[in-house]
Amino acid sequence: MELNIITPDQSIFSGQAHSVTVPGSAGSFEILKDHAPIISTLEDGKVIIRNNKDIEVIIIKGGVVEVLDNKITVLAEGVVTEEN
């Protein structure tokens, strides 16, 4: 699947993912290949990106996720960096 995570300021992640877990407003949920189309609001929390054995975690500050035709777009209000 193709994953893009963007904020109003910049693109945070663009690449392929085997699965993605996002912090939905009603609880975290996982997106896998051929997931049904969905648009959902997101809370502050972890976006967990899995590729085979690799796992990357990006902490976002709320936003929206759209899933359509194996393309995932996370529009985050912001991200938490280790510097903050």
Secondary structure as GFF3:
##gff-version 3
##sequence-region A 1 84
A	DSSP	beta_strand	2	6	.	.	.	ID=ss1
A	DSSP	beta_strand	11	16	.	.	.	ID=ss2
A	DSSP	beta_strand	19	24	.	.	.	ID=ss3
A	DSSP	beta_strand	27	31	.	.	.	ID=ss4
A	DSSP	beta_strand	38	42	.	.	.	ID=ss5
A	DSSP	beta_strand	45	51	.	.	.	ID=ss6
A	DSSP	beta_strand	54	60	.	.	.	ID=ss7
A	DSSP	beta_strand	63	68	.	.	.	ID=ss8
A	DSSP	beta_strand	71	76	.	.	.	ID=ss9
A	DSSP	beta_strand	79	80	.	.	.	ID=ss10
###
